[in-house]
Amino acid sequence: MTDEDKPPKASDELEALSAKLAEERRQAKLAEEIRRTATSALGGGFRIAVEMLAALAVGTGLGYMADRVLGTLPWFMVAGLFLGFAAGMKNMIRSAEQMNAKRNGEDDKTG
C-alpha cells in the first residue's frame, strides 16, 4: 500500500474531541445511575413509611371498634395500637430486606 492508498488519519484535535466526548458520555451515564438509585431509595422510604402508618391505623381502628362494641374504651384501642406497631415493624423489615436483595441483584425471595 502506498501513502496515497491509506485513509487520512484524524487530526490530533479530532482525537482529543472524541476522547472528551467519550468522557462526557461516561460522566452523564454515571450521573443518571446515581439519580436513578436516589429516586429508588426515596420511593422505598415512602413505601416503608406508608406501610407503617397503615398498620398503625388499622390496628388502632380495629381496637377502637372493639372498644365501642364492648364498652371497654381505651383498652382494646391501646392493644390494637401495639399490634399495629408490631405488624408495621414486621412489614418494614420485610420491605427493607426486599430492597436490599434487589440492590444486590438477588432474586426476589418472598414467602
Backbone hydrogen bonds, N-H to C=O, Kabsch-Sander energy under -0.5 kcal/mol:
donor,donor_aa,acceptor,acceptor_aa,energy
5,D,2,T,-0.8
6,K,2,T,-0.9
15,E,11,S,-2.1
16,A,12,D,-2.3
17,L,13,E,-2.3
18,S,14,L,-2.3
19,A,15,E,-2.3
20,K,16,A,-2.4
21,L,17,L,-2.4
22,A,18,S,-2.2
23,E,19,A,-2.1
24,E,20,K,-2.3
25,R,21,L,-2.2
26,R,22,A,-2.0
27,Q,23,E,-2.4
28,A,24,E,-2.4
29,K,25,R,-2.3
30,L,26,R,-2.2
31,A,27,Q,-2.5
32,E,28,A,-2.2
33,E,29,K,-2.0
34,I,30,L,-2.2
35,R,31,A,-2.3
36,R,32,E,-2.4
37,T,33,E,-2.2
38,A,34,I,-2.3
39,T,35,R,-2.3
40,S,36,R,-2.2
41,A,37,T,-2.2
42,L,38,A,-2.2
43,G,39,T,-2.3
44,G,40,S,-2.2
45,G,41,A,-2.2
46,F,42,L,-2.2
47,R,43,G,-2.3
48,I,44,G,-2.3
49,A,45,G,-2.2
50,V,46,F,-2.6
51,E,47,R,-2.3
52,M,48,I,-2.1
53,L,49,A,-2.5
54,A,50,V,-2.6
55,A,51,E,-2.2
56,L,52,M,-2.3
57,A,53,L,-2.5
58,V,54,A,-2.7
59,G,55,A,-2.5
60,T,56,L,-2.5
61,G,57,A,-2.6
62,L,58,V,-2.7
63,G,59,G,-2.0
64,Y,60,T,-2.6
65,M,61,G,-2.3
66,A,62,L,-2.2
67,D,63,G,-2.3
68,R,64,Y,-2.3
69,V,65,M,-2.1
70,L,66,A,-2.6
71,G,67,D,-2.3
72,T,67,D,-1.0
73,L,67,D,-0.5
75,W,72,T,-2.2
78,V,74,P,-2.3
79,A,75,W,-2.2
80,G,76,F,-2.8
81,L,77,M,-2.1
82,F,78,V,-2.1
83,L,79,A,-2.5
84,G,80,G,-2.8
85,F,81,L,-2.2
86,A,82,F,-2.3
87,A,83,L,-2.5
88,G,84,G,-2.6
89,M,85,F,-2.5
90,K,86,A,-2.2
91,N,87,A,-2.4
92,M,88,G,-2.6
93,I,89,M,-2.5
94,R,90,K,-2.3
95,S,91,N,-2.7
96,A,92,M,-2.5
97,E,93,I,-2.3
98,Q,94,R,-2.1
99,M,95,S,-2.5
100,N,96,A,-2.3
101,A,97,E,-2.4
102,K,98,Q,-2.4
103,R,99,M,-2.4
104,N,100,N,-2.0
105,G,102,K,-1.0
106,E,101,A,-2.6
109,K,107,D,-0.7
110,T,108,D,-0.7
